[in-house]
């Protein structure tokens, strides 16, 4: 289980068990967010040690569906804050996918929250929908503390019954539910794929959630430089601990939106007014290119406050 409280500083160089590509990212981030980079080095070394203690050591850094190279960790960035974020596998490649949800909740210190999600996965598997990855662990390192999130695969698009009854947007059949993000503070985010994404759907969701429309699509258009949306796209609906819908995010793969990694990062940086946040993005996206896309899913979110943010996943 990872600690949720700050621990004594650990120089990045003292985490030799980290894969070189991960260590290189943390070394760059340490130049602008040293405390966050040191805590990430500590926690990632702990999590990835379990992944790399594998009966198939040659597969440990190449099996994951989290990234396009199989690397079992992905960093993430958002213009909302200057935290350092990552998502990782929690078990070696030979571990059954059905066991990963319990392992991820245990790592996050949320064992008591695991049972309904594990049961939901078993129902999906019993219905003939095999798991593809099971679950991942997400961590956000802020200067003062850490925040945890477990990403749970939803086989066959299943949602817990209590959630389908809680909000009409979750009861519809037009969204193909793929994953839930369960936060340690009681928040829950549901992620869906939309094969035929239309601006009208964004307007309808924004109006239903916040009683306004236009801010979301305007923010997406500013990022892309055009109004047409790629197909498929993704959406997420984020609920607070009281079950109130408080944020919407649109997603698409970077390679469906931009020419290359450099163009992706340039487009994201144009949307950032906070120089500190921009430093984190440059550090995460820096380093030598390896001929494969480094930027993964790009997102644009709104929360009803007439503001928007951008975000992206970045492979080491």
VEXGUKOL-778706 format. One line per 5 residues: number of its first residue (from 1); their letters; for each residue x, y, z of N, C-alpha, C, CB. Coordinates in steps of 0.05 Angstrom, whole numbers, plus 5000, padded with zeros to 4 digits. Atoms other than C-alpha are relative to their C-alpha. Glycine has a CB too. Layout:
% residues N
NUM) a) X/Y/Z/X/Y/Z/X/Y/Z/X/Y/Z; ... $
//
This chain:
% residues 316
1) xxxxx) 5017/4976/5000/5000/5000/5000/5017/5025/5000/4981/5000/5024; 4985/4975/5001/5026/5069/4982/4991/5019/5022/4997/5013/4972; 5006/4981/4980/5029/5122/5035/4986/5025/4988/5025/5009/5015; 5013/4976/5010/4982/5182/5026/5010/5025/5013/4970/4997/5005; 4989/4977/4986/5025/5228/5069/5028/5005/4989/5000/4996/5030 $
6) xxxxx) 4973/4994/5010/5089/5264/5048/5021/4984/5016/5006/5030/5002; 4978/5014/4987/5153/5226/5063/5026/5015/4996/5002/4971/4989; 4975/4986/5003/5225/5248/5070/5010/4999/4971/5021/4988/5018; 4992/4997/5028/5256/5271/5005/5018/4977/4992/5014/5027/4996; 4984/5022/5012/5286/5216/4962/5011/5010/4973/4984/4973/4998 $
11) xxxxx) 4990/4992/5026/5333/5239/4907/4993/4981/4978/5030/5004/5001; 5008/5017/5023/5311/5213/4839/5022/4979/4994/4994/5016/4976; 4978/5018/5007/5380/5182/4830/5001/4976/5019/5026/5015/5001; 5000/5022/4981/5367/5137/4891/4977/4981/4995/4998/5011/5028; 5020/5019/5007/5312/5099/4856/5009/4984/4976/4973/5014/4993 $
16) xxxxx) 4988/5014/5023/5355/5053/4813/4983/4978/4988/5026/4987/5009; 5016/5021/5011/5300/5002/4804/4981/5010/4979/4984/4987/5022; 5018/4990/5021/5261/5048/4758/5010/4995/4972/4996/5030/5004; 4991/5002/5028/5263/5035/4683/5013/5026/4992/4976/4993/4981; 4985/4976/5007/5312/5083/4651/4983/5022/4988/5021/4993/4980 $
21) xxxxx) 5017/4979/5012/5258/5118/4610/4984/5015/5021/4981/4987/4980; 5015/4988/4978/5217/5131/4673/5018/5018/5016/4987/4979/5018; 4981/4985/4985/5278/5155/4711/5008/5026/4986/5025/4983/5006; 4993/4976/5016/5295/5203/4654/4978/5021/5002/5005/4992/4971; 5022/4981/4997/5226/5235/4658/5001/5013/5027/4973/4986/4995 $
26) xxxxx) 5000/4989/4973/5230/5244/4733/5024/5019/5004/5001/4978/5020; 4977/4982/4998/5300/5275/4727/4994/5027/4987/5024/4987/4986; 5007/4975/5013/5272/5327/4679/4980/5015/5017/4988/4996/4972; 5020/4987/4984/5212/5341/4723/5012/5011/5025/4977/4980/5007; 4987/4990/4975/5257/5349/4784/5011/5028/4996/5022/4981/5008 $
31) xxxxx) 4990/4974/5005/5284/5411/4750/4980/5022/5006/5009/5003/4972; 5020/4980/4995/5218/5447/4761/4981/4993/5023/4984/5005/4975; 5018/5009/4979/5180/5405/4812/5015/4978/5016/4973/4989/4989; 4983/5019/4988/5233/5371/4854/4986/4982/5021/5024/5013/5013; 5014/5016/4979/5189/5350/4913/4982/4980/4988/4985/5019/5019 $
36) xxxxx) 5018/5019/5013/5137/5319/4868/5015/4978/4986/4982/5015/4980; 4985/5021/5015/5189/5283/4826/5012/4980/5020/5023/5013/4984; 4988/5018/4981/5223/5254/4888/4978/4981/5011/5013/5016/5023; 5021/5017/4989/5157/5228/4916/4990/4981/4978/4976/5017/5010; 5008/5018/5021/5138/5200/4848/5021/4977/4996/4997/5015/4973 $
41) xxxxx) 4980/5020/5002/5205/5164/4845/4997/4978/5021/5028/5012/5002; 5004/5019/4978/5192/5132/4912/4976/4981/4995/4996/5015/5026; 5024/5015/5003/5121/5110/4897/5001/4982/4975/4975/5018/5000; 4998/5016/5024/5134/5087/4826/5020/4976/5003/5009/5017/4977; 4982/5022/4995/5194/5046/4849/4986/4977/5015/5025/5010/5015 $
46) xxxxx) 5014/5020/4984/5149/5011/4899/4980/4984/4983/4985/5013/5023; 5020/5014/5016/5093/4996/4849/5013/4984/4978/4981/5021/4988; 4988/5013/5022/5137/4978/4790/5017/4976/5008/5016/5019/4983; 4985/5023/4991/5179/4931/4832/4983/4975/4999/5011/5005/5028; 5018/5023/5001/5119/4886/4837/4994/4991/4972/4973/5006/5015 $
51) xxxxx) 5005/5006/5028/5107/4890/4763/5024/4986/4987/4994/5026/4984; 4976/5010/5013/5179/4875/4744/5010/4974/5013/5021/5020/5001; 4994/5026/4988/5185/4816/4793/4983/4979/4987/4996/5000/5031; 5017/5016/5017/5157/4773/4738/5013/4974/4993/4991/5015/4976; 4990/5025/5011/5164/4701/4715/5008/5004/4971/4979/4978/5002 $
56) xxxxx) 4993/4993/5028/5169/4734/4646/5013/5027/5000/4974/5000/4982; 4987/4974/4998/5220/4789/4658/5003/5015/4974/5027/4997/5012; 4998/4987/5026/5227/4802/4584/4974/5014/4991/5008/4980/4979; 5026/4988/5006/5153/4821/4582/4992/5022/5019/4979/4979/4999; 5009/4982/4979/5149/4864/4644/4997/5029/4992/5018/4998/5024 $
61) xxxxx) 5001/4973/5009/5162/4929/4608/4988/5002/4972/5028/5012/5000; 5011/5000/5028/5125/4911/4544/4973/4988/4997/5019/4987/4982; 5025/5015/5002/5058/4879/4561/4975/5017/5003/5000/4979/5021; 5023/4985/4991/5013/4936/4583/4985/5013/4977/5009/5022/5019; 5017/4986/5018/4954/4964/4544/4998/5030/5007/4972/4988/4999 $
66) xxxxx) 5000/4973/4991/4966/5029/4580/5014/5019/4980/5013/5003/5027; 4984/4983/5019/5016/5054/4527/5003/4985/4974/5027/5007/5012; 4997/5012/5026/5031/5041/4454/5025/4983/4997/5000/5021/4979; 4977/5018/5001/5097/5006/4470/4999/4978/5021/5025/5017/5005; 5003/5020/4979/5072/4964/4528/5013/5008/5026/5012/4975/4991 $
71) xxxxx) 4989/4990/4975/5108/5007/4580/4978/5001/5021/5013/5028/4996; 5022/5002/4980/5069/4995/4645/4996/5025/5017/5006/4977/5019; 5006/4975/4986/5068/5068/4666/4997/5022/4979/5023/5007/5020; 5004/4977/5016/5043/5132/4634/4997/5024/5018/4975/4997/4981; 5003/4975/4985/5051/5203/4659/4976/5015/4988/5026/5017/4999 $
76) xxxxx) 5022/4984/5009/4996/5254/4653/5004/5029/5009/4973/4989/5010; 4998/4972/4994/4990/5329/4652/4973/5014/4996/5021/5014/4982; 5024/4984/5004/4934/5379/4660/5007/5030/5005/4977/4991/5018; 4996/4971/4996/4931/5455/4654/4987/5010/5025/4991/5015/4976; 5014/4992/4976/4888/5456/4717/5018/5005/5024/4980/4979/5008 $
81) xxxxx) 4982/4997/4977/4947/5451/4765/5028/4992/4992/4990/4983/5024; 4972/5006/5006/5021/5436/4770/5008/4973/5013/5019/5022/5010; 4994/5026/4988/5016/5366/4800/5015/4982/4980/4974/4986/5009; 4988/5021/5016/5056/5307/4774/4983/4975/5002/5030/4994/5009; 5020/5022/5000/5010/5251/4753/5011/4976/4984/4974/5009/4987 $
86) xxxxx) 4993/5024/5015/5021/5179/4732/4979/4979/5004/5028/4990/5008; 5018/5023/4999/4981/5116/4719/5018/4975/4994/4976/5002/4980; 4982/5023/5003/5012/5046/4725/4985/4974/5004/5023/5002/5019; 5008/5027/4994/5001/4972/4724/5007/4994/5029/5013/4979/4981; 4995/5006/4972/4999/4940/4793/5009/4971/5004/4975/5005/5016 $
91) xxxxx) 4993/5028/4998/5018/4868/4778/5015/4991/4975/4975/4982/5004; 4984/5009/5023/5065/4829/4732/4982/4989/4977/5020/4979/5008; 5017/5008/5023/5042/4806/4663/4986/4974/5003/5018/4999/4976; 5013/5026/4997/5026/4736/4685/4977/5000/5019/5020/4979/5009; 5022/4999/4981/4977/4759/4739/4973/5000/4985/5003/5025/5018 $
96) xxxxx) 5027/4999/5013/4904/4745/4721/4988/5028/5000/4981/4980/5013; 5012/4973/5000/4868/4808/4699/4979/5003/5021/4989/5005/4972; 5022/4998/4980/4811/4792/4747/5012/5007/5028/4984/4975/5001; 4988/4995/4974/4861/4800/4805/5009/5029/5002/5023/4981/5005; 4987/4973/4999/4884/4870/4786/4984/5021/5014/5006/5008/4972 $
101) xxxxx) 5016/4979/4987/4825/4909/4812/5005/5000/5030/4970/4995/4994; 4995/5001/4972/4836/4884/4883/5028/5011/5006/4998/4971/5011; 4973/4991/4995/4911/4897/4877/5002/5030/4998/5019/4987/4980; 4999/4971/5003/4900/4968/4852/4987/5015/5023/4986/5008/4974; 5012/4987/4977/4852/4986/4908/5017/4997/5025/4972/4987/5005 $
106) xxxxx) 4982/5004/4977/4901/4956/4958/5023/5020/4999/5011/4971/5001; 4978/4981/5003/4958/4999/4931/4991/5029/5007/5011/5000/4971; 5011/4973/4995/4913/5061/4937/4991/5003/5029/4978/5006/4981; 5010/4999/4973/4895/5044/5009/4970/5002/5001/5012/5023/5013; 5029/4998/5002/4822/5035/4988/4988/4972/4999/4992/5016/4975 $
111) xxxxx) 5009/5028/5002/4811/4960/5000/4970/4998/5004/5014/4983/5021; 5029/5002/4994/4741/4972/5027/4983/5007/4977/4993/5017/5024; 5016/4991/5023/4719/5002/4961/5001/4980/4977/5009/5027/4991; 4995/5017/5023/4741/4944/4917/4977/4981/4993/5025/4984/5005; 5019/5022/5004/4685/4893/4926/4980/5004/4978/4986/4994/5026 $
116) xxxxx) 5021/4998/5021/4629/4922/4882/5012/5001/4972/4984/5025/5005; 4988/4998/5026/4677/4936/4825/5011/4973/4991/5023/5021/5000; 4991/5028/5007/4708/4866/4828/4976/4983/4993/5015/4988/5024; 5024/5015/5006/4638/4837/4829/4989/5007/4973/4978/5004/5021; 5010/4991/5026/4618/4878/4769/5017/4988/4977/5001/5031/4998 $
121) xxxxx) 4983/5013/5020/4678/4852/4730/4994/4970/4997/5030/5004/5008; 5006/5029/5002/4661/4780/4747/4974/4996/4985/4997/4988/5028; 5025/5003/5016/4590/4791/4720/5006/5003/4971/4980/5021/5010; 4993/4996/5028/4619/4818/4655/5014/4977/4988/5017/5025/4997; 4985/5024/5010/4667/4760/4648/4981/4977/4997/5023/4993/5019 $
126) xxxxx) 5019/5022/5002/4611/4711/4662/4982/5003/4976/4983/4998/5025; 5017/4995/5024/4572/4744/4605/5015/4997/4974/4987/5027/5002; 4985/5004/5024/4628/4729/4557/5016/5024/4991/4983/4992/4978; 4984/4976/5007/4665/4797/4559/5026/4998/5015/4984/5026/5007; 4974/5002/4985/4738/4781/4578/5012/5027/5005/5019/4982/4984 $
131) xxxxx) 4986/4976/4993/4779/4834/4612/5025/5004/4981/5009/5000/5029; 4977/4994/5016/4833/4869/4572/5024/5010/5017/4993/5022/4979; 4978/4991/4983/4873/4900/4629/4992/4999/5030/5008/5028/4993; 5009/5003/4972/4831/4896/4693/4998/5026/5015/5018/4982/5014; 5000/4975/4985/4852/4958/4731/5028/5012/5000/4990/4995/5029 $
136) xxxxx) 4975/4986/4997/4906/5010/4737/4999/5018/5024/5006/5017/4974; 4998/4982/4977/4930/5054/4794/5008/5028/4989/5020/4990/5021; 4992/4973/5007/4932/5130/4785/5007/5015/5025/4977/5014/4986; 4991/4983/4978/4970/5178/4831/5006/5028/4990/5025/4987/5014; 4994/4972/5005/4974/5254/4832/5017/5010/5024/4974/5017/4996 $
141) xxxxx) 4983/4990/4979/5032/5284/4870/4998/5031/5000/5030/4991/4995; 5000/4972/4996/5019/5354/4895/5024/5007/5019/4973/5010/5012; 4978/4992/4983/5070/5394/4935/4995/4991/5029/5005/5030/5000; 5006/5006/4972/5034/5380/5001/4993/4971/5005/4978/5017/5009; 5010/5027/4995/5005/5310/4992/4995/4986/4973/4974/5001/5017 $
146) xxxxx) 5006/5016/5024/4985/5255/4943/4971/4993/5000/5017/4974/5000; 5028/5008/5004/4917/5235/4915/5000/4975/4983/4983/5023/4987; 5001/5027/5013/4898/5165/4891/4974/4996/4985/5004/4978/5020; 5023/5006/5016/4851/5139/4838/5005/4972/4988/4996/5021/4978; 4999/5027/5013/4836/5068/4813/4983/5001/4975/4991/4978/5020 $
151) xxxxx) 5014/5001/5026/4818/5060/4740/4990/4971/4996/5018/5009/4977; 5011/5027/5001/4771/5000/4735/4988/4995/4972/4978/4997/5021; 5012/5007/5026/4755/4967/4668/4971/4991/5004/5017/4977/4987; 5028/5007/4999/4681/4959/4655/4993/4981/4976/4982/5026/4999; 5005/5018/5022/4671/4896/4613/4971/5001/4992/5008/4971/5008 $
156) xxxxx) 5027/5000/5011/4610/4895/4569/4985/5026/5006/4984/4977/5011; 5013/4974/4995/4597/4968/4586/4984/5001/5025/4984/5007/4978; 5017/5001/4976/4568/4950/4654/5006/5023/5019/5005/4973/5014; 4997/4980/4978/4556/5003/4707/4985/4989/5024/4988/5028/4991; 5015/5008/4976/4536/4992/4779/4971/5010/4999/5014/5010/5026 $
161) xxxxx) 5028/4992/5001/4460/4994/4785/4995/5026/5015/4983/4979/5012; 5005/4976/4984/4463/5049/4838/5007/5025/4984/5016/4999/5026; 4992/4977/5016/4498/5094/4788/4981/5004/4977/5029/4997/4990; 5020/4997/5022/4450/5081/4731/4975/5014/5010/4993/4973/4988; 5024/4987/4989/4394/5103/4777/5005/5028/5010/4989/4983/5022 $
166) xxxxx) 4993/4974/4987/4431/5163/4803/4999/5023/4981/5028/4998/5012; 4999/4978/5018/4437/5204/4740/4990/4991/4972/5028/5012/4997; 5011/5009/5026/4398/5201/4673/5021/4997/4979/4979/5019/4991; 4980/5002/5021/4461/5212/4632/5014/4973/5001/5021/5022/5004; 4988/5027/4998/4487/5145/4658/4982/4978/4992/5010/4996/5029 $
171) xxxxx) 5019/5021/5007/4424/5108/4641/4996/4997/4970/4973/5007/5013; 5004/5002/5029/4426/5123/4567/5016/4978/4987/5007/5027/4987; 4986/5022/5014/4448/5072/4516/5018/5010/4977/4979/4981/4988; 4984/4989/5022/4484/5119/4468/5030/5002/5007/4989/5027/4992; 4972/4999/4992/4549/5118/4508/5010/4972/5006/5004/5019/5024 $
176) xxxxx) 4989/5026/4996/4593/5056/4508/5020/5002/5023/5014/4989/4974; 4983/4997/4976/4622/5054/4579/5024/4982/4999/4983/4996/5025; 4975/5016/5003/4694/5031/4581/5015/4998/5027/5018/5013/4980; 4983/5000/4977/4724/5050/4649/4988/5019/5021/5029/5009/4993; 5007/4982/4978/4710/5081/4717/5025/5008/5015/4979/4987/5019 $
181) xxxxx) 4978/4991/4984/4759/5123/4757/4989/5006/5028/5013/5025/4988; 5010/4998/4973/4747/5115/4832/5020/5014/5018/4993/4971/5011; 4981/4984/4984/4779/5168/4875/4999/4993/5030/4994/5029/4996; 4999/5006/4971/4802/5159/4947/4981/5018/5016/5028/5003/5010; 5017/4982/4985/4759/5218/4968/4970/4995/4995/5006/5028/4993 $
186) xxxxx) 5028/5007/5005/4695/5186/4942/4990/5009/4973/4983/5012/5021; 5008/4992/5026/4693/5217/4873/5001/4976/4981/5019/5023/4989; 5001/5022/5021/4677/5173/4812/4997/5013/4973/4977/4980/5006; 5001/4990/5027/4689/5187/4739/4995/4976/4981/5026/5015/4992; 5007/5022/5019/4659/5145/4683/5009/5009/4971/4970/4994/5000 $
191) xxxxx) 4988/4995/5027/4693/5141/4614/4985/4983/4979/5030/4994/5000; 5015/5013/5021/4656/5124/4550/5013/5005/4973/4971/5008/5000; 4993/4996/5028/4671/5115/4476/4975/5007/4984/5014/4975/4988; 5022/4992/5017/4627/5150/4425/5009/4997/4971/4991/5030/5006; 4991/5006/5028/4633/5123/4354/4993/5024/4981/4987/4975/4990 $
196) xxxxx) 5009/4979/5017/4594/5180/4321/4997/5026/5016/4974/4994/4985; 5000/4976/4984/4614/5242/4359/4990/5024/4984/5027/5006/5012; 5011/4976/5012/4573/5304/4341/5000/5023/5019/4972/4994/4989; 5001/4976/4982/4576/5375/4369/4974/5001/5015/5004/5025/4984; 5026/4999/4986/4502/5368/4386/5001/4984/5026/4978/4989/4982 $
201) xxxxx) 4999/5016/4976/4519/5314/4437/5015/5016/5022/5014/4973/4995; 4985/4984/4981/4570/5359/4471/4982/5022/5011/5025/5013/4988; 5018/4979/4991/4519/5416/4474/4979/4989/5019/4986/5013/4975; 5021/5012/4984/4466/5370/4502/5010/4992/5028/4987/4976/4986; 4989/5008/4975/4511/5342/4556/5007/5024/5017/5025/4983/4996 $
206) xxxxx) 4993/4976/4985/4536/5411/4576/4975/5014/5011/5016/5019/4982; 5025/4987/4991/4466/5439/4580/4987/4984/5023/4980/5002/4977; 5011/5017/4980/4442/5379/4620/5015/5002/5027/4999/4971/4991; 4984/4999/4976/4500/5384/4669/5001/5027/5013/5028/4991/4993; 4994/4974/4988/4509/5458/4678/4980/5022/4992/5027/5008/4992 $
211) xxxxx) 5019/4980/5008/4450/5494/4645/5012/5021/4982/4989/5013/5024; 4988/4982/5019/4496/5527/4594/5011/4983/4977/5023/5017/5014; 4989/5014/5023/4525/5509/4527/5018/5018/4984/4978/4988/4982; 4982/4985/5017/4581/5530/4481/5029/5001/5010/4990/5027/4996; 4973/4997/4990/4641/5535/4527/5017/4975/4993/4999/5003/5031 $
216) xxxxx) 4985/5025/5005/4661/5462/4518/5010/4998/4971/4983/4976/5007; 4992/5003/5028/4660/5460/4442/5019/5023/4992/4975/5000/4982; 4982/4978/5006/4693/5529/4439/5028/4993/5009/4990/5026/5014; 4973/5007/4990/4751/5503/4481/5012/4978/4983/4998/4991/5029; 4990/5021/5017/4758/5441/4438/5009/5012/4973/4979/4978/4995 $
221) xxxxx) 4994/4987/5026/4757/5484/4375/5026/5016/5002/4977/5018/4991; 4976/4984/4996/4811/5530/4403/5025/4981/5000/4999/5016/5026; 4977/5018/4999/4856/5470/4417/5006/4988/4972/4995/4977/5019; 4996/5014/5025/4845/5435/4350/5004/5019/4976/4977/4982/4994; 4999/4981/5023/4840/5497/4306/4979/4993/4979/5027/4999/4987 $
226) xxxxx) 5022/5007/5019/4777/5467/4274/4977/4990/5017/5010/4978/4979; 5024/5008/4984/4707/5447/4295/4992/4971/4995/4977/5018/4992; 5008/5028/5005/4702/5377/4265/5014/4982/5021/5007/4991/4972; 4991/5017/4979/4711/5321/4316/5007/4973/4989/4979/4998/5022; 4992/5027/5010/4748/5255/4304/4980/4979/5010/5028/4993/5009 $
231) xxxxx) 5017/5022/4992/4710/5190/4307/5016/4974/4999/4975/4998/4980; 5015/4995/4976/4711/5154/4352/5014/5021/5018/4996/4974/5016; 4989/4983/4979/4721/5202/4410/4992/4988/5027/4990/5029/4997; 5007/5009/4973/4715/5193/4485/4989/5022/5016/5024/4988/5014; 5012/4981/4981/4676/5227/4540/5004/4989/5028/4970/5005/4993 $
236) xxxxx) 5001/5008/4972/4680/5226/4615/4981/5018/5015/5027/4999/5014; 5017/4986/4982/4629/5246/4668/5010/4996/5028/4970/4990/4997; 4987/5002/4973/4659/5262/4736/4980/5009/5021/5025/5017/5001; 5019/4995/4979/4617/5260/4799/5016/5004/5026/4980/4977/5003; 4987/4996/4974/4637/5286/4868/4991/4979/5020/4995/5028/5011 $
241) xxxxx) 5006/5021/4980/4631/5246/4932/4971/5000/5008/5017/5005/5025; 5029/5000/4995/4558/5268/4939/4984/4991/4977/4992/5029/5008; 5014/5010/5024/4541/5241/4870/4991/5022/4981/4977/4984/5008; 5008/4978/5018/4535/5309/4837/5020/5002/4976/5000/5027/5016; 4984/4998/5024/4560/5315/4765/5014/5028/5001/4984/4997/4974 $
246) xxxxx) 4986/4974/4997/4615/5368/4768/5020/5005/4977/5015/5001/5026; 4981/4995/5022/4658/5359/4705/4995/4982/4977/5029/4998/5010; 5002/5015/5025/4656/5336/4633/5026/5002/4985/4976/5009/4982; 4976/4999/5015/4716/5318/4591/4997/4985/4974/5024/4988/5016; 5000/5012/5026/4723/5302/4517/5028/4990/4995/4991/5020/4977 $
251) xxxxx) 4974/5012/5005/4780/5257/4494/5003/4991/4971/5005/4976/5018; 4993/5013/5026/4814/5236/4429/5030/4994/5000/4991/5018/4976; 4972/5007/5002/4880/5204/4410/5015/5023/4986/5003/4974/4984; 4984/4978/5011/4935/5255/4396/5006/4995/4970/5026/5002/5015; 4993/5005/5028/4953/5221/4331/4976/5003/4981/5011/4972/4996 $
256) xxxxx) 5023/4995/5017/4881/5231/4306/4995/5031/4998/4975/4987/5012; 5005/4971/4999/4887/5306/4320/5023/5017/4989/4996/5008/5029; 4978/4983/5007/4957/5330/4305/5021/4985/4983/5014/5010/5026; 4981/5011/5019/5015/5318/4258/5020/4982/5014/5015/5023/4986; 4980/5015/4986/5065/5293/4309/5001/5009/5029/5029/5002/4987 $
261) xxxxx) 4998/4993/4971/5087/5298/4382/5006/5030/5004/5022/4984/5013; 4993/4972/4997/5118/5367/4372/4975/5018/4995/5022/5008/4980; 5024/4984/5005/5053/5394/4342/4980/4997/5022/4988/4991/4973; 5019/5004/4977/5013/5363/4399/5008/5017/5023/5000/4970/5008; 4992/4984/4977/5055/5396/4452/4997/5030/4995/5029/4993/5007 $
266) xxxxx) 5003/4971/5007/5055/5463/4416/4971/5008/5003/5010/5005/4972; 5028/4994/4999/4979/5461/4411/4991/5002/5029/4983/4980/4986; 5007/4999/4972/4973/5446/4485/5011/5024/5014/5009/4974/5014; 4987/4977/4987/5022/5500/4506/4986/5026/4993/5029/5001/4991; 5014/4975/5008/4982/5552/4467/4975/5004/5018/4991/4998/4971 $
271) xxxxx) 5024/4998/4983/4924/5538/4515/5007/5006/5029/4983/4975/4998; 4991/4998/4972/4965/5548/4578/5009/5029/5006/5023/4981/5006; 4992/4973/4991/4970/5615/4614/5019/4999/5024/4976/5016/5007; 4984/5003/4976/5006/5587/4676/5028/4989/4992/4987/4981/5020; 4973/5008/5008/5081/5585/4664/5010/4975/5015/5019/5022/5005 $
276) xxxxx) 4991/5023/4984/5091/5534/4720/4989/4974/4989/4991/5003/5029; 5012/5024/5013/5042/5485/4688/5014/4994/4974/4970/5005/4996; 4986/5004/5026/5077/5495/4621/5027/4986/5005/5003/5026/4985; 4975/5012/4994/5143/5476/4653/4997/4970/5004/5013/5012/5025; 5004/5029/4995/5115/5409/4676/4995/4986/4973/4976/4996/5019 $
281) xxxxx) 5005/5012/5026/5088/5395/4606/5025/4996/4984/4979/5016/4985; 4975/5002/5016/5155/5410/4573/5018/4978/5011/5015/5027/5000; 4983/5021/4988/5191/5365/4623/4990/4972/4993/5001/5004/5030; 5012/5026/5006/5143/5307/4612/5004/4993/4971/4971/4999/5007; 4999/5006/5029/5145/5313/4536/5028/5003/4988/4982/5018/4986 $
286) xxxxx) 4973/4997/5010/5220/5325/4531/5014/4974/4995/5016/5017/5019; 4984/5024/5005/5276/5277/4515/5000/4992/4971/4989/4977/5016; 4996/5009/5028/5297/5241/4452/4975/4985/4990/5025/4983/4997; 5022/5015/5012/5243/5216/4405/5009/4972/4993/4990/5015/4974; 4993/5028/5005/5240/5141/4394/4986/4989/4975/4994/4983/5024 $
291) xxxxx) 5014/5009/5024/5199/5139/4330/4972/4991/5004/5015/4978/4987; 5027/5007/4993/5134/5123/4366/4987/5024/5013/4999/4975/5018; 5014/4978/4987/5080/5171/4390/5005/4999/5030/4970/4998/4994; 4997/4998/4971/5095/5195/4461/4974/5010/5013/5023/5019/5007; 5026/4990/4989/5029/5234/4471/4978/4980/4993/4994/5028/4988 $
296) xxxxx) 5022/5019/5003/4968/5191/4481/4974/5013/4997/4999/4981/5024; 5026/4988/5002/4898/5214/4496/5001/5029/5009/4980/4984/5018; 5002/4971/4994/4886/5289/4494/4971/5005/5009/5007/5017/4974; 5026/4994/4990/4828/5317/4533/4995/5030/5004/4996/4987/5026; 5009/4973/4993/4788/5382/4542/4977/4997/5019/4992/5016/4973 $
301) xxxxx) 5020/5002/4980/4747/5390/4604/4987/5026/5008/5011/4987/5025; 5014/4977/4990/4695/5438/4632/4986/4992/5026/4979/5011/4979; 5013/5006/4975/4663/5444/4700/4977/5019/5007/5019/5001/5023; 5023/4983/4996/4607/5495/4691/5008/5028/5011/4982/4988/5018; 4991/4974/4990/4649/5554/4716/5009/5019/4978/5023/4996/5020 $
306) xxxxx) 4993/4984/5023/4658/5583/4646/5030/5000/4996/4990/5028/5003; 4971/5004/5005/4730/5558/4646/5003/4971/4989/5017/5004/5026; 4994/5027/5011/4762/5498/4611/5029/4994/5004/4993/4999/4969; 4972/5008/4997/4826/5459/4616/5006/4980/4979/5006/4989/5028; 4991/5021/5019/4867/5414/4571/5018/4981/5016/5016/5013/4977 $
311) xxxxx) 4984/5020/4986/4903/5350/4590/5010/4980/4979/4983/4986/5022; 4989/5020/5018/4943/5294/4559/5015/4979/5016/5019/5013/4979; 4982/5021/4989/4976/5227/4575/5025/4999/4983/4985/4973/4999; 4974/5000/5014/5050/5221/4558/5016/4976/5008/5016/5026/5007; 4984/5024/4995/5089/5157/4552/5029/5007/5006/4998/4980/4977 $
316) x) 4971/4996/4996/5160/5155/4581/5016/4994/4976/5010/4984/5024 $
//
